[in-house]
Amino acid sequence: MKQARQLDFTRRVGNRELRQFLFPLFLSAGFQCIYAMVNTAVLSRYLSQDAVALTGACSGCVSLINATLPAFVSGFGVRLSRCIGSGDPEEIRQGFWGAVYLTSALGGLCLAFLPLAQSILRQANVPEAMMPGATAYFRVILLGAGILYLKLILISAIQAMGNSAVPAAVSMAGVVVQTVLVVFLIAGLRVGITAPAFAMLLNNLWQVLALLWFLKELSRGRISFASPACIRRAHYWDTLANGCSKGLMFLFLSAGSFCMQRMENRLLTDLLAGDTYCDQYTSLFSDLLGVYGTAAVVIVGQNAGRGNYDRILDYVRRLFRRSLPVFALIAVLCLGFAPVLIRGLAGDGASQAAVQAGIFQMRVIVVSYPFLTALVMLRYSLQAMGDYRAMPIFGLIEMTINIAMSLLIPRIGYLAVCLGLALSRIGAGSAAIFRYRRFMEHRRQHTL
């Protein structure tokens, strides 16, 4: 097999090489969101607007499984990037397998939630009329969680080795597979509301196998098998500390989202559907900007162990400058093309009220995207440099704002939902800028 390209960010990488590293990440992020939009479009057209509302009503619980716990895995990946940056084969082997075993434990935890699925959904105020379909949908999500987590840690390992192209290629192929599976299960076999969750499970399974094969070729023996007992306790604890840092942040975020969704579920079904339509584009735009956060993990992780703080500052500035054209494009789409985007996703069967709700939310939250970019880049940079307290603090800020705005839903209605999303990003992003500047000033003073 021809040796795969790997980038070493401990030296200055030119703009062309940086673009080549970022481009596959953009493709992967964009394609990952495409099949989420396909799911929503297929549900709206082949089932009903009520099916879209059902997935929206479950989103607070699903985010716990598909966002909060994967945040622990992503934290494991941050620590793994430092192990890979060390260049020590034993450090890499211990770091990788320690992360895999902790990731597998999270998947096992999700399986333990299966008997409690309906009780969890009731705590989220999911309407009783939706409960049978919602319970089945949520159980399949729980069933496939472990496979999703393994995929994520494999992607983290490959990206930490400086290769972004292969994970992107696998993700793009996954979009095609996911799209075919969703349409086939819903339109062909009439599986119903559980079809997107089943399609995701099957899609993630083949991706795990493909990524395992490539990682074996890329590592060239650096990650030979190590049993759980062979992993040093220090590796487990340090990996777990990284995972808990990011996991706590997302736990706070999910708690805020849960409270918001719980109050939002009291609104009309049209508004729930509109929120779900907008969420598809919000996820797409957030994931595109999140590419700069992913790049920061790899770049800062490789440099942090060597104390290259001037180089870290330079790379972070370059990444933020490169994010500005992406934000400009998002602003144009949200302000000028929101009606076209929402109507195209919703289809002819959606109510006018649902479409207008989605358009309104897209336009309200557009101002928050620059703060979101700063947040994702700087929180990952701080974590990669060993500031484990920063991530939970940012999550706590977002949670507090979301809970405060959810309490206003009985008074100002759907506007509180939109403002909650915008203000939580602005608040946490501002805090990230302040803490990053203080942290870098302190580190640079102590390395002079």
LUMGU-994452 format. One record per atom (N, C-alpha, C): x, y, z. Coordinates in steps of 0.2 Angstrom, whole numbers, plus 5000, padded with zeros to 4 digits. Example, Ala and Ser with C-alpha at 12.3 -4.5 7.8 and 13.67 -1.06 7.14 Angstrom:
2
506649725039;506249785039;506649845039;506449895035;506849955036;506450005039;
//
This chain:
448
500449945000;500050005000;500450065000;500350114996;500750174996;500650215002;501150245005;501150275011;500750335011;500250345016;499750395016;500050455018;499850515016;500050575018;499950595025;500450615029;500350645036;500750705036;500350755040;500650825041;500950825048;501550865048;501850875055;501750955056;501350965061;501151035062;501651065067;502151025070;502651055074;503151105071;503051105064;503451155060;502951195056;503151245053;502651295050;502451265044;501751245043;501551215037;501251275033;501351275026;501151325022;500451325021;500151385018;499451395017;499151335012;499551315007;499351265003;499251205006;499651185010;499651115014;499051125019;498951185023;498451195027;497751185024;497751215018;497051205014;496951135012;497451095011;497451025009;497150985015;497351005021;497150975027;496450985029;496251055028;495551075030;495051055025;495251045018;494751035013;494350965014;494750915016;494350845017;493950855023;494150895028;493750905034;493050935033;493050985028;492451025026;492050975022;492350935018;491950885014;491550835019;491950815024;491650765029;491050795033;491250855035;490650895039;490050905035;490150925029;489550945025;489150875023;489550825021;489250765019;488850735025;489150735031;488850715037;488150745038;488150805037;487450835038;486950825032;487250805027;486750795021;486250745023;486550685025;486050635027;485550645032;485750695037;485250715042;484750755038;484850795033;484350825030;483950785025;484250735023;483950685019;483450645023;483650625029;483150595034;482550635035;482650705036;482150745038;481650755032;481950765026;481550765020;481150705018;481450645019;481150585018;480550575023;480650595029;480150585034;479550635033;479750695031;479250745029;478750725023;479150695018;478750675012;478450605012;478750555015;478450485015;478050465021;478250505027;477850485033;477350545034;477550595038;477150655039;477550705043;477250765043;477550825047;477550795055;477050755057;477050735064;477650695065;477950655060;478550615061;479150655062;479150715059;479750765060;479650795067;479050805069;478950835075;479150785081;479050715079;479250665084;479950665085;480350665080;481050665080;481350735084;480950785083;481150855086;480950845094;480450815096;480250805103;480750755106;481050715103;481550665106;482250695106;482350755102;483050775101;483450785108;483150815113;483450825119;483750755122;483350705121;483650635124;484150605119;484050615113;484550585108;485150625108;485150695109;485750725110;486250705116;485950675121;486350645126;486750585124;486450545119;486750485116;487250505111;486950555106;487350565100;487750625100;487750665106;488150725107;488550725113;488250715119;488550715125;489050665126;488850595126;489350545126;489850545121;489750555115;490250565110;490750615112;490550665116;491050725118;491550685122;491450645126;491950605130;492450575125;492150535120;492550505115;493050555112;492750615110;493150665107;493750695112;493550695118;494050715123;494650655123;494450595123;494950545123;495350555117;495050575111;495450585105;495950645106;495750695110;496250755111;496850725114;496750685119;497350655123;497750605118;497450575114;497750525109;498150565104;497950625102;498350665098;499050685101;499050695108;499650715111;500150655111;499850595112;500250525112;500550515105;500150525100;500350525093;500950575092;500850635094;501350685093;501950675096;501950635101;502650615105;503050575101;502750535096;503150485092;503450425095;503250415101;503450355105;502950295103;503150245100;502750185098;502350155104;502650155110;502350125116;501850175119;501950235118;501550285121;500850285116;501050285110;500450285105;500050215106;500350165107;499950095108;499550105114;499850125120;499450125126;498950185126;499050235122;498550285122;497950265118;498150235112;497550215108;497150155111;497450105114;497050055116;496650075123;496950115127;496650145133;496050185131;496050225125;495450255123;494950215120;495150155116;494650115114;494250075119;494650055125;494250025130;493750065134;493950135135;493550175138;492950195134;493050195127;492550205122;492050155122;492250095123;491850035123;491450035129;491650055135;491350055141;490750105140;490850165137;490250205135;489750175131;489950135126;489450095122;489050055127;489350015131;489049975136;488550005140;488750065142;488250105147;487650125143;487650135137;487050155133;486550095132;486850035132;486449975132;486049965138;486349985144;486049985150;485450025151;485450075146;484850125146;484250095143;484350045139;483750015135;483150005139;483149975144;482449965148;482150025151;482550085151;482350145154;482150195148;482150175142;482050225137;481350255137;480850225139;480150255139;480150305145;480450285151;480450335157;480850395155;481350385152;481750445150;481350495145;481050465141;480650505136;480050545140;479750515145;479250545148;479550605152;480150595155;480450655159;480550715154;480650695148;480750755143;480050775140;479450755143;478850785141;478650765134;478950715131;478650685125;477950675125;477550695121;476750685121;476650615121;476150595125;475950525125;475750495118;475450535114;475250515108;475850495103;476450515105;477050505101;477450445104;477250425110;477650385114;477850315111;477450275108;477650215105;478150225100;478050265095;478550275090;479150305093;479150355098;479750385100;480150335104;479850285108;480150235112;480550195107;480250165102;480650125097;481150165094;481050225092;481650265089;482250275093;482050285100;482650305105;482950235106;482650185107;482950115108;483450095103;483350115096;483750095091;484350135091;484250205093;484850245094;485350225100;485050195105;485450175111;485850105108;485450065104;485750005102;486350015098;486350075094;486950085089;487450135092;487350155098;487850205101;488550185101;488650125103;489350095104;489750095097;489350075092;489650075085;489850145083;489450195085;489550265083;490250285087;490250275093;490850295097;491450265095;491450195093;492050165090;492250205083;491850225079;491950255073;492350325075;492050355080;492350425081;493050415084;493250365088;493850365091;494350345085;494150305080;494550285075;494750345070;494250385069;494350445065;494850495069;494750505075;495150545079;495950525079;496050455079;496650425079;496950445072;496650435066;496850445060;497050515058;496550565061;496650635060;497250655064;497350625070;497950645074;498550625071;498550575066;499150565063;499350605057;498850655056;498950705051;498650685044;498150635044;497850625038;497150635039;496850685035;496150705035;495750675029;496150655024;495750635018;495350565019;495650515022;495350455022;494750455026;494750485033;494050495036;493550525032;493750575028;493250615024;492950575019;493450535016;493150485010;492650435013;492850405019;492350355022;491750395024;491750455026;491150485028;490750505022;491050525017;490650535011;490350475008;490750425008;490450355006;489850345010;489950355017;489350335021;488750375020;488850435017;488250475016;487850445010;488150415005;487850385000;487450325003;487850285007;487550225010;486950245014;487050295018;486450315023;485850335019;485950375014;485450395010;485050345007;485350295004;485050235000;484650195006;484950185011;484650145016;484050175019;484050245020;483450275023;482850275018;483050295012;482450295007;482250225006;482650175006;482450105005;481950085011;482250095017;481850075023;481150105024;481150175022;480550205023;480050205017;480350215011;479950215005;479850145002;480350105003;480250035000;479949985005;480249975011;480049925016;479449955021;479350025021;478850055025;479050035033;479650045034;479850025041;479650075046;479550135044;479250195049;479850235052;479650255058;480050315061;480750285063;480850215064;481450195066;481950185061;481750195055;482150185049;482850225049;482750295050;483450325051;483950305056;483650285062;484150255067;484450185065;484050145062;484250085059;484750095054;484650145049;485150155044;485750185046;485750225052;486350245055;486750195058;486450145061;486750085064;487150045059;486850035054;487149995048;487750025045;487550095044;488050135040;488750145045;488650155051;489250155056;489650095056;489250035056;489649975056;490149965051;489949975044;490449965039;490950015039;490850075042;491350125042;491850105047;491650075053;492150055058;492650005055;492349955051;492749905048;493249935043;493049985039;493450015034;494050055038;493850095043;494350135047;494850095050;494650035053;495049995057;495649965052;495449945046;495849925041;496349975039;496150035038;496650095036;497050105041;496850115048;497250135053;497850085054;497650015053;498149965054;498749975048;498549995042;499050015037;499450075039;499050125041;499350195042;499850195048;499750155053;500150155060;500750115059;500850075054;501450035053;501650005059;501249965063;501349925069;501449965075;501250035075;501350075081;500750065086;500250025084;499650015088;499449945088;499949905089;499849825090;499449815096;499149765097;498649745102;498949755109;498549785113;498749785120;498049765124;498049715129;497549705133;497349755138;496749755140;496549805145;497049805151;497249745153;497749745159;498449775158;498549775151;499249805150;499349875149;498749915149;498749985149;498950015156;499450055156;499550085162;499050125165;498950125172;498450165175;498450245173;499050265173;499150335171;498850355164;498850305160;498550325153;497750325154;497450275157;496750275159;496550345162;496950365167;496650425171;496750485167;497350495163;497450555159;496950555153;496750495150;496250495145;495650515147;495450485153;494750495156;494750565158;495250605160;495250675162;495050715156;495350695150;495250735144;494550725142;494250665143;493550645141;493050685145;493250675152;492750715157;492750785156;493350815154;493350885153;492850905147;492850875142;492450885136;491750865137;491750805140;491050775142;490650815147;490950835152;490550885157;490250945153;490650975148;490451025145;489751005141;489850955137;489250935133;488650905138;488850885144;488350865149;487950925151;488250975152;487951045154;487551065148;487851065142;487451085136;486851045135;486850975136;486250935135;485750945140;486050965147;485550985152;485151045150;485551095147;485151155145;484651135139;484951095134;484451075129;483851035131;483950995136;483450955139;482950995142;483151045146;482651095149;482251135144;482651155139;482351195133;481851155129;482051095127;481651055124;480951035128;481051025134;480551005139;479951055139;480251125139;479751175139;479451185132;479951175127;479751185120;479151135118;479151075121;478751025119;478051045121;477951095124;477251125126;476951165121;477351185116;477151225110;476851185105;476551225100;476151185095;476651145091;476351095088;476751045084;477051075078;476751125075;477051165069;477651195071;477751225077;478351255080;478851205081;478651145084;479151095084;479451075078;479051065073;479251045066;479751095063;479551165064;479951215061;480651215064;480651205071;481251205075;481751145072;481451095070;481751035068;482051045061;481651085056;481851095050;482451145050;482451195055;483051245055;483651205058;483551155063;484051125066;484551085061;484251065055;484651035050;485151075047;484951145046;485451195043;485851215049;485651225055;486051245060;486651195061;486451125061;486951075062;487451075056;487251095050;487651095044;488151155045;487951215047;488351265047;488851265053;488551235059;488951225065;489551175063;489351125060;489851075058;490451095053;490151145049;490651175044;491151215048;490951255053;491351295057;491751255062;491451195064;491751155068;492451125066;492451125059;493051105056;493751135059;493651195060;494251235063;494351215070;493851185073;493951155080;494351095079;494151055074;494450985073;495250995071;495351045067;496051065065;496451085071;496151125075;496451155081;496651095086;496251045087;496450985091;497050955088;497150945082;497750905079;498350955079;498251015077;498851065077;499051085084;498651105089;498851115095;499051055099;498751005098;498950935101;499650925100;499850925093;500550915091;501050955094;500851025095;501351075097;501351085105;500851065108;500751075116;501351045120;501450975118;501950945122;502650975121;502751015116;503451045115;503451115117;502951145119;502951205122;502951265116;502751245110;502751295105;502151345105;502151385110;501551425111;501551485105;502151505103;502051555098;501751525091;501951465090;501751425084;500951415085;500751395091;500051385092;499651455091;499951505093;499551575092;499551585085;500051575081;500051585074;499551545070;499551485072;499051435069;498351455070;498151475077;497551485079;497251555075;497751605074;497551665071;497351645063;497751605060;497651585053;497051545052;496851505057;496251465057;495651515057;495651565062;495051605063;495051655057;495551675054;495551715048;495151675042;495351615042;495051575036;494351555037;494151565043;493351555045;492951605043;493251665042;492751725040;492451725034;492751695028;492351685022;491751635023;491851585027;491351535028;490751565032;490951605037;490351645040;489951695036;490351725031;490051765027;489551735022;489751675020;489251635016;488651605020;488751585026;488251565030;487751625031;487951685032;487551745033;487151755027;487451755021;487051765015;486451715015;486651645016;486151595016;485551605021;485751625027;485251635032;484751695031;485051745029;484751805028;484351815021;484651785016;484351795009;484051735007;484251675009;483951615006;483551565011;483451595017;483151555022;482451525019;482051565016;481351535014;481451475009;481951485004;482051434999;482351365003;482751375007;483051325011;482551285015;482151315019;481651285023;481151255019;480851285014;480351255010;480651195006;481251195004;481551145000;481551085005;481751095011;481851035015;481151005018;480651055019;480051035022;479551005017;479551025010;479150995006;478451025006;478051005001;477351035000;476851015006;477050965010;476550935015;476650975021;477151015022;477251055028;476751115029;476551135035;476151195036;476551255035;476151305033;476551375033;476851395039;476451385045;476751405051;477351365053;477451305051;478051265052;478651295048;478551315042;479051345037;479251415040;478751455042;478951525045;479351515051;479151465055;479551455061;480251445060;480351395055;481051385053;481451445050;481151485046;481451535043;481651585049;481151605053;481251655058;481851635063;481951565064;482451545069;483151555065;483151535059;483851545055;484051615055;483551665054;483751735054;483951765061;483651735066;483851765073;484551745075;484751685073;485351655076;485951665072;485851705066;486451705062;487051745065;486851795069;487351835072;487851795077;487651745079;488051705084;488551665081;488651655074;489051605071;489851625072;490051695072;490751705073;490951685080;490451695085;490651675092;490651605093;490251565089;490351495089;490951465086;491251505081;491851485078;492451495083;492451555086;492951565092;492851515097;492251495099;492151445104;492451375103;492251355097;492551285095;493251285095;493551335092;494251335091;494651335098;494451385102;494851405108;494751355113;494151325114;494051275119;494451215118;494451195111;494851135110;495651155111;495851215109;496551235110;496751235117;496251255121;496351255129;496451185131;495951145129;496051075132;496651035130;496851045123;497451015121;498051045124;498051105127;498651125131;498551115138;498051075140;498051055147;497551095152;497151135149;496651175153;496051135153;495951085158;495351045158;494751085161;494851135165;494351175168;493851215163;494251235157;493851285153;493251255150;493251195147;492751165144;492051155148;492151135154;491551135158;491251205160;491751255160;491451315162;491051345156;491351335150;490951355144;490251325143;490251255145;489651225145;489151245150;489451265156;488951295161;488651355159;489051395156;488751465153;488251455149;488351405144;487751395139;487151365142;487251315147;486751285150;486351335154;486651385158;486351435162;485851475157;486151495151;485751545147;485151505144;485251445142;484751405139;484151395144;484351375151;483851365156;483451435157;483851485157;483451555159;483051565153;483251555147;482751575141;482151525141;482251455143;481751415143;481151435148;481351465153;480851485158;480451545155;480651575150;480351635146;479851605141;479851545139;479451515134;478651525136;478451515142;477751535143;477551605142;478051655142;477851725141;477951745134;478551725131;478651755124;478651705119;478551635121;478451585116;479051565112;479051555106;479551525101;480151575101;480051635102;480651685102;481151665107;480951635113;481451615118;481851565116;481551515112;481951465109;482551485105;482351535100;482851565096;483351605099;483151645104;483651685108;484051645112;483851585115;484251545119;484851515115;484751495109;485251465105;485751525103;485551585101;485951635099;486351665105;486051675111;486351705117;486851655120;486751595120;487151545123;487851545119;487851545113;488451545109;488851605110;488451665110;488851725111;489151735118;488751705123;489051715130;489651665131;489651605128;490151555129;490751575125;490651595119;491151625114;491551675117;491251725120;491551785123;491951755129;491751715133;492151685138;492751645136;492651615130;493251575127;493751625125;493651675122;494151725120;494451755126;494151775131;494451795137;494951745140;494651685141;495151635144;495751615140;495651615134;496151595129;496751645130;496551705130;497051765130;497451765136;497051755142;497351745148;497851685149;497651635146;498051575147;498651575143;498651605137;499251615132;499751665135;499451715138;499951765141;500351735147;499951695151;500251655156;500851605154;500651565149;501051515147;501751545143;501651595139;502151635136;502651665141;502351695146;502851725151;503251675155;502951615156;503351555159;503851515155;503751535148;504251495144;504751545141;504751605143;505251655141;505951645145;
//
